[in-house]
Amino acid sequence: MARLLSIHVGQPERDGWAADFDGTSIRKRPVHGPVRATSYGLEGDRVAHPEVHGGRDMAVYAFAREDYDDWSRELGREVPDGMFGENLTTEGIDVNEALVGEQWRIGEALLEIAKVRIPCNTFKGWLGESGFDNTAWVKRFTQANRPGPYLRVLEEGGIQAGDAIEVVRRPAHGITVSFMFRALTTERELMPELLRIDGLAESVRQYVLRHS
């Protein structure tokens, strides 16, 4: 059964290693018990740079435990839940073969896949700070093509670890999270296909129109 394995939230850090990136909220800590999912993210979670992160189309970030297991083998040590800065660690669902616009019921909340995570140097720096081999990390993460999705919150409500993830809507266009990621990174000739997505995030739409 697909389920929510763990929940993580973070606050902006601006000292130490984080100062090199003008602050970051990538360090997430587990939540024990229920937390409310709102249109702008989970209660207790705040982004450091709202001009590029967060907002309704990037309210919640999900990453799969199964993908962590693959990275654990690649990196030679266990990668714990929350290490990649996600809010929701999932189990039993392939989040990268899920469709953009797919809707999930988790607890009281209804979420919809809106965008994909694009790796950056802050991500690379955090891996290195945490003792992992971050050599060419942005390239390696991109080549894996399993970025995990950002979700918008359509119906606010409480969620908690252990909740089932129920897929309640799958759109007909067939465009997956991994397809969107390839279109925005390594296979940019695919970008026009993204315009077929009903409810495509406006920032993605504008990017496609400018670059295709």
Summary of the structure (lengths in Angstrom):
residues: 212
radius of gyration: 16.2
end to end distance: 39.5
largest distance: 46.9
contacts: 665
relative contact order: 0.20
helix: 30%
strand: 26%
